[in-house]
Amino acid sequence: MLSSFLYNFLSSFVILMVIFIFQTVWLFIDDLAGKDLDLAIIGKFLFYYMPTLIDKVLPLTVLLSSILTFGTFAENYEFAAMKASGISLQRGMRSIIVFVSILGVGTFFLANNVIPAAEQKIFNMRRNIAKLKPAAVIVEGVFSDIEGTAMNIKVARKFGEEDRFLDDVIIHQKSTTNLNTTVIKAKTGELISSEDSDIIQLVLNDGYYYDEMQRKSSKDQKKKPFARSKFETYIKNIDVSSLNDQDIEQESDITTDKMKNVFRLSKDIDSLKTNNIKQVTAFSKNITARMGAFPLKMVDSLKNVDLKKAAKKILPKKIDTSFNTNDITTALPIWQRSQLMTKAENTVTNILNTVRGKKTELNKRYEIYNRHILSLHKKFALAFSCIILFFVGAPLGAIIRKGGLGLPMVIAIILFLAYYFIGVFADNYAKKGAWHPIIGAWLSTLIMLPLGVSLTKRATNDKGLMSIGNVIDSITAVFKKKKESN
């Protein structure tokens, strides 16, 4: 039984991994296609990406291989022969249970050590691929930034040897203030470079040069002056010395929650929590001070103060103090009252804008905090999911009594899609703080747990997937009770 399970497990794993790799190529087609990348670089990218597919491939592999194995045994009446020999289903599953348990431990090791390292490699490669060959950065039909040049370029078509000839070129040149003040348009262009030179010449033909002129006077600047010139040939030199030495696997200091192991995540979760509390506390004190709010003790001490007498001492004598204590503005002249109300309105508006801006920042901070908790628990949930999905697939295969790649494959895909999409929705809700990240990490696995327990009990007791007789008896009993009550 173990040898049959291992055969189905390994074959299913290889097939599913190939399918998901092809899906990965399609997912990152914009990063890989049209960049003149060597096959070795693409191969490295896919190799580093393979461990990150474990969270999708491994649970589906366990589910499918268990359904295939036990479905084939049940279809060939081998379970009946085992039971006739006094061997129970649990005893027959014992060796596979040990293997799946070891697999769960190995999955945790992958999730804790291998997958974070692979995520780091993928992040660095995606970040550096565009810098490897500057000429390859230019993508047809979209604006492409060229690192280190403060410019982006869009072309309608690339053609010729090494895509050196360009059609319909548009260039946005950024100023020192990072604004697009210069626009260059040309019908055709050509990239001229040499292996011994750090300069790429961009030769543009038959075009226009637009430049927004910066004036010192604000009055002149409101007129939005610009200069326009037509050219037959315009040569633009691009310094790529900082790009030619770019290493495709150069490491960066940027790390996300997916690039950290359990120890690092636990440490960063405590740091993020403490920092978020400090941010909220400091912001609350700042807003309280800006609003002029009083501490509760001071408010209590002011309850018995006569506002009229206090106003007579503080305000000028010319101001009429016969006013309603509920509205202190009636003591002021109309022009001062208008100024006071305008200032109060501006203050409140500024405070609200500050609160809205800080709310966005704090939501982002807490989303990062939630992501760390989610990543921490997903490492454990992935290991347990392999064990739980085995106890879903194995008894299900024994119940449906069907081997091969027909019905078992359909059932496995349906169950896995339910498991996967529940996990995706739970992740999204947890990241946004709709519910606790621990629930988001464990929800799909916990939903499969009672299903596995129920199916295992039914398979042990030789019951079908659904007993129609029991359902009919229950419905009949309900109608019988209603008839007796009438």
MARNU-375610 format. One record per residue: residue in one letter; z negated, y negated, x negated of N, C-alpha, C in turn. Coordinates in steps of 0.05 Angstrom, whole numbers, plus 5000, padded with zeros to 4 digits. Atoms other than C-alpha are relative to their C-alpha. Example, Ala and Ser with C-alpha at 12.3 -4.5 7.8 and 13.67 -1.06 7.14 Angstrom:
2
A500050244982484450904754500049764982S500150245016485750214727498649785015
% end
This chain:
486
M500050244983500050005000500049754983L500150235018498449524943502749964986S497450035013504949674908502149885019S498250114980508849534972499549705004F500650284996505148884982500949834976L499250165024506348654910503049974999Y497150025000513748814916500949785020N499350214980514348394981499049734991F501150265008509947854951501749874979L498450125022513947754887502849935009S497350064991520747794921500049765019S500250234982518547304976499449744984F500750245016515546834924502549894985V497650095014521946814883502049875018I498150114981526446704943499149735011L501050254989522046164973500049784979M500050205022521345814906502849894995V497350095003528845784898500849815023I499350174977529645504968498749724998F501450265002524344964956501049844976I498950155022527444784889502649865008F497650134990534144654923499349775018Q500950224983530444234974499049774983T500950215019527243854915502449854988V497750135011534043714885501249805020W499050174980536343424951498149765004L502050214996529843024957500249784979F499950195023530642704888502949954991I497250035007538242654890500649724990D499650285009537841894882499049954971D501050035027533741964818501650154979L498649835019538142494787503049964999A497150024999545242394811501049734990G498650245010549941894778498649864978K501450125022545241764720500850104972D499049895025549142144666497850154985L502249865013543042574652500950274990D499449745011543443194609498850215018L501149784985542343874641497250074991A502749945010536343954596497949825013I501950184987532943344626499650075029I500349924972534443564697498450265002G501549755001531844264679497049954995K502850075004525343964652498749885024F501150134976524443544714499450215021L500449794980525244154760497750194991F502149835011520744574714497249885005Y502650144996515144054718499449985030Y500550034971516044004793499250265014M500649734988515344754806497150045007P502949964993507644764803499249855025T500850174977507244214856501050135026L499149864976510944684904498150235008I501849784995505245184901498649985027D501550034975501544884960501750065025K498249924978507645025004500950294998V498849745004510545654974497950225002L501949785001504246064962498850085027P501049914974501146045032502250145017L497849874985507946205063500650284989T499549745012508946775013497950205008V502149824992502247085029500350085029L499749944972503447035103502450185005L497649844996510547315100499750284989S500249745013509047875051498050185015S501949834985503048115091501250095027I498749914975507048125156502050214995L498049805008512748495122498850274993T501249755010508249005089498750165023F501449864979503849175148501750065024G498149944978509549125198501650254994T498549765008513449645159498350255002F501849774998507450105154499550085030A500549944972506150045229502550115013E497549904989513450145246500650294993N499549725009513750795207497650185006Y502349854991507251035240498250104977E501749925023503751065172497149935005F502750074993497650725200498850225018A501049784983497151275253499350244984A500649785018497451795198497549954984M502450075015492151425159497550045018K502349984982487451395219499550295007A500449724995488652125234498750144977S501349895024486352265163497349894995G502750115002480051865174499949744983I499950255016482351235135500449775020S499950234982480850595173501949784989L498350225008485049965171498749834978Q501450155021479749595131500050134973R500049855025479450145080502849994987G497350025011487050135073500649734989M499550285009486949375064498349934975R501950085020481449395011501249914974S498750085026485849384949501549745002I498550254997490148824977498149775003I502050214998483948424996499049914973V500950075027481548464924502249844986F497850155013488448234900500249725011V499850274987488647654950497749834991S502350155009481647444929500449894972I499450095027483747424856502249795001L497950204997489947044878498949735009G501250254992485546534912498649854977V501350125024481546424848502149884982G497850105017488046354809501349755012T498850234986490745864861498349754995F501750235006484645424851500349904971F499550085028485745434776502649844998L497550155000492945214787499749725012A500450264987490844664835498349814984N501950175014485444414789501049924972N499250055028488944444721503149974997V497150005005496444594724501449785017I498650194982498644174785499549714992P500450285009495243524762501649934975A498450065025498543584693503049985007A497250014992505243724727500649745014E499750264986504343114772500349774981Q499950215020503142684711502750004986K497449985013509442944677502349905018I497950084981513742834740499949695003F500350294997511042124748501249854976N499050135024512641944676503150034998M497149965002519642254679501549835020R498650174980521541904743499949704992R500350285009518941254713501849934977N498550055024522841344649502950075001I497249924999529341654672501949765002A498350244997532140974692500349844974K499950155026530540704622501550154978L498849855021533841264584502849904992K497350105005540941014590500549755018P499850244984541540294613502649985017A497550014985548840364634499950185024A500349814978546840944679498349895022V501750114979541940504717501649885023I498450134980547540154754501050215020V499349824979548340524820501949865019E498050124982554240404866498749935027G500750084973552840014929497249885004V502750104998545639794915499349834976F500950165022542139274872498250174982S501549845019539339604809498849824979D501450165021534139294763500550134973I499749915028535439344688497549914985E502550055013528839394652500349824976G500050175024527338844602502049785000T497850205000533138394623499649795021A500550204979530238004683502549965017M497650024984536638154722500450265016N499149764986539238624775502949975007I497250004998546338824787500950205022K498949824979550439124844503050014995V497149965002557439414839501050175023A498949854978562039694892500950284990R498949755010565040234846499850004970K499849955029564440524776502250214995F497949815006570240884744500749984971G499150005028573741044679498250174982E501549855020570941344615497149915000E502850055000563341394620499249785021D500550204979563740944683499749724989R500250265014564840334639501349775016F498650214984569439964689498749975027L501450074976566439614749501749835019D498750164980569039324814498049855017D501750174983566038754856497249994990V502650025014560238574810498549765011I501850224992554338154836497550034982I502350005018548837954787498149785009H502150194995542237614803498349974975Q501550065025539037294742497449865008K502550124993531637144749499249794979S501050215018528436514720497350084989T502649955012521936454682497850035021T501849984977518436384750500550245018N499349764986521437044772501449955027L498450074977526036714823502950044994N497149965004533436884833501449735003T498850275000536236204814503050014991T497349985010542836454784501450245012V498449794989548136864818502850004988I497449975012554437124785501650215016K498349824985560137444824502750034985A497549955014566337764793501550235014K498449794987572138194819499950264983T500149765017571938664759498249954976G501750025023567638804699500350254982E499849785019567139244637497550004983L502349975018561239504597501050104973I499149935027562539514522497550034983S502449945016557339834477500850164975S499649855025556640144408497450154994E502449855007551840684383498349864979D501450135022550040244324498849735008S500850274991548539624366498050035023D501950014978542739444411500949815022I498950194981547238974451502250145016I497849924983551439164511501349755010Q498450234990556938674528501150075028L498949984973558438584602502149795003V497850194998565338274607500949995029L499350054972566637974676502649855002N497450134997573437764701500349895028D499250124974575737284756497649985019G502350034983569237044786498949725001Y501450264996564336484802497150024989Y502750015012557736264771498549795017Y501650184984552435944817497349974987D502650055012546135614790498549795015E501650204987540635274828498749824979M501050205020538734634790497249925008Q502850074996531334494782499649714993R500550295004529533754791497049954998K502850075002522933444771499049865025S500850144977522832994831500150185025S500149844976520733334896502049905020K498050114981525332864935502750104993D497449905008531333074894500150315005Q500049714997529233804899500550085029K499549934972529433784975502950005007K497149994995536933664971501250264991K499049735009537534364940502549984983P497650025016542434174885500750264986F499249765014546534724852502749934986A497550035015552234794803501750255004R498149784995558435224815502349974981S497850015018563735404765501650265003K498249774998569735874765500750094972F499349905027571436314705502150225003E498149775002577036784685498850234985T501449805016572837144633497349894993Y502750085006565337114625498650244986I501349785015561637534572497049965001K503050014999554237684582498950224982N501249815019550338014526497350095011I502549884990544738484547498650144977D501549885021539438654496498550255010V501349754991537339384505498550144977S501449885023533539484440497450145009S502549874991527139644478500550245017L499449784983530640154521501250244985N498749785014534540564471498150194987D502049825012528240834440498250135021Q501749904978525441044508499950314999D500449714999522441744509499750085029I500049924972523742104574497350105010E502649894992516842424573497749834989Q502150185009512941814548497849985020E502350014983505941824576499249715006S501050264992503041234614497050035008D502949994993495841044631499650015030I500350004971497241054706499350285009T500849744989493641614742499549965030T500550004971493341774817498150235006D501949794992488842234856501250284996K498849745004493942804850500150084971M499949945028493642764774497250064988K502749975010486142894769498950275009N501449754994481843524767497549955016V502350024983475543664806497849824986F502050155014470943364752500749705001R499250295000474942714747500049895028L500150104973475642654822497249945009S502850054992468142734834498949754987K500950245014466742204782501249755011D498750244990471841714809499349945029I500850044973469641824881497449835001D502550155002462641574863500549714991S499450275009465440984825501449835021L498550144979470240794881498149925023K501950064978464640834933498249774993T501750225009460040394893501449744998N498550245003465439894878500849885027N499350104973467639854951497649875014I502450124988460539724974499449734988K500350265013459939164922502049805011Q498050184990466438864946499349905028V500650084973464338865019497549825001T502450175001457438585003500549724990A499350265011460138024960501749845019F498450144981465337845012498449905024S501750084977460237835068498349764993K501650235009455837365028501749754998N498250235004461736915012500849885027I499250104974463936865085497649875014T502450114988456836745108499449724989A500550265012456136175059502149795009R497950194992462835865079499749925029M500450064972461035905153497549835004G502550154997454335565140498050145017A501949854984450536115175497350004987F502750005010443036125168498850285000P501449754998438636715151498350015025L501449974975434937005210497349865001K502750135001428136745187500249705005M499650284997430836035183500849935029V499250044972434036095252497550005018D502549984984427336315281498349754997S501750235005423835725249501149755012L498850244988428735235280500050015031K499949984971427835475351498449785015N501850204986422234985368500449714990V499550275010425234385332501449835021D498750184981426933785376502449874986L497550095012434233645360500349695002K499850294996433832925388498549854978K501650135021428232725341501150044972A498849945026431533065282502549834996A497550155002438132715297499449704995K500750285004434732025301499349954971K500750045027432032125231502450034981I497849945018438532395201502449815004L497650164994444032005237499549714998P500450295001445231255230499049905026K501350114977441530805278502049905021K498050104981448030535309501050225019I499049794983449631215338498150055023D501649944977447231345408498950284999T501249735003442331925406499450125028S500449894973442132025482502350205006F497849804997446332655480498850275007N500849734992446033365504499550164974T500749855024442533805453501850244996N498249775002447534355468502749924987D497550085012453333935441499549754983I500750215019451733525379502349804996T497650185005458833235376500049765019T500050234982457332775436498549764988A501450225013452932355390501849844981L498250135019458932165347502149845015P497750154988464331655360502450185003I497749834994470931915386501650074975W498349955023474631825320498650204981Q501449815016469132195282499950285012R500049744986468832735335502750144996S497349885004476432845328500250114972Q499949905028475732895252498450254997L501849775003469933385259501350255012M498749774987473733825308502450114984T497749925017479933825264499150154975K501149875024475934005203498950275006A501149744992472234555240502250205006E497749824994478834835266501350104975N498849925025481834835196498250204985T501849825013475635165168500050275012V500049734986475635715220502750144994T497449885005483135825209500150114971N500149915028482135875133498350254997I501749775002476436355142501350255012L498649774987480436795190502350114982N497949915018486336805141498850164976T501349865022481537005085499150275009V501049744990478437555128502450195004R497749824996485337825147501150104973G499149915026487537835074498150204987K502049825012481038155051500050275015K499949754984481638665108502250184989T497849845011488438895081499250124973E500849905026485538945011498050225002L502149804997479439335034501150265012N498849764989483639805076501550164978K498749875022487739955014498050144982R502149885017481440074973498850255013Y501249774987478540545025502150225003E497949794999485240905031500150154973I500149875026484941044956497550174998Y502549845000477741274964500350255017N499649774982479741735022502050204987R498149835014485642004981498650184979H501449855021480942214925498350235013I501649794987476242584973501950225011L498149814989482342905006501150194978S498949835022485243144940497950194989L502149825010478543424918499750255018H500549784982477643854980502550175005K497649854996484944054985500350224978K500049795021484144434919498650255009F501549774990478944874951501350125025A498849914975482444905018502550174994L497749855006488845154985499350284991A500949735009485145734952499250175024F500949854976481845935018502250065019S497849964981488245855057501650264994C498549765007491546425018498550255011I501549774990485846895038500150015030I500150014971485546665110502750085012L497349944990493146705120500650304996F499649715002492947415094498850155024F501349874977488047605149501349925027V498350064977492847275198502550185000G497549865002499147615172499750305001A500349715002496448315158499650135028P500449884973493648475228502349945018L497750064983499548115260502350194995G497949805006504348575224499350275011A500849754989500349175245500250015031I499850024970500448935318502950015009I497250024991507848755324501650254992R498749755008509849405287503049974996K497250065005516349115262500349924971G499550085028518749095189502649864997G497550145005524748775156499749705001L500050295002526748045153500749875027G499250114975528147945227497749865014L502250114985522247835274497749924982P502250095017516947815218500649734987M499350255012520747245184499749775020V500250214979521146845250497149945005I502850054995513746945264498649864977A501250135024511746765193500749714998I499250285002515846125194498749835022I501350154978513045915262497149954994L502950035007505846035240499749804976F500250185023507045685173500649715008L499350284992510345075206497749885016A502450094986504345025253497849924980Y502050055021499645075193500749754984Y499150215018503744585151499949735015F499950254986504844045204497249915009I502850084994497544055226498849884975G501050115025495843945153501149724994V498750265005500843365147498849785018F501250204982498143005209497149954993A502850045008491043125187499749834975D500050175024492542835118500549715006N499450284994495642205147497749875015Y502350124986489842085195497749964981A502250035018484842205139500449774980K499550225018488241725091499649735012K500350254987488141175142497149965011G502850034991480741305158499650065029A500449934972481941555229497850215004W502349815001477342135212499450064971H501049965027473542395152502150164984P498049855017477942635093499450304998I500749725001474143295091501350155023I498849884977476643445161503150024995G497150005005483743255140500850224980A499449805020483443735081499750295011W500749734991480544335119501050075028L499449964972483244255190501950235004S498049794996489444695185498950274992T501249745009485645235147497950105020L502149934980479845225197501250095026I498749924975484645285256501050294997M499049735005487645915224497850214998L502249825004480746215212499450165025P500649844977479046415284502450175009L497649844994486246655294500050254983G500149775017485447115234497850205009V502249834990478747375260500850155025S499249884975481547505329502150224996L497949815005487847855303498950254986T501249775015483748295255498550185019K501549844981479248515312501950165018R498149864982485148685357501550234985A498749795015488649075302498250234994T501949785005482349465286499550175024N500549854975481449655359502650105013D497349904991488949835366500849865026K499250154977490049285417502649854993G497650155004496648925427499549714995L500250285005498148205413498949855025M501050124975496848035487500050225021S500249794979494348505540500749885027I499150114974498348355603498250095023G501749894979493848805644497549835004N502550174999487648395627500649735013V499350264988491247755645500450025030I499649964971493448025712497450055015D502649944988486548295727498349745003S501550254999483447605711501149825022I498850174979488347245757499350125028T500649864975487147765812497149955008A502950044995479547675805499549725011V500350284991480246915814500749985029F499250014972484146985879498250155018K501849854983479447515904497449855005K502450174996473447055893500549785021K499350214981476946495931500150115029K499749884973478546965989497250075011E502649934990471347205993498449755007S501550254994468646485991501049885027N499050104975473146306050499050175024
% end
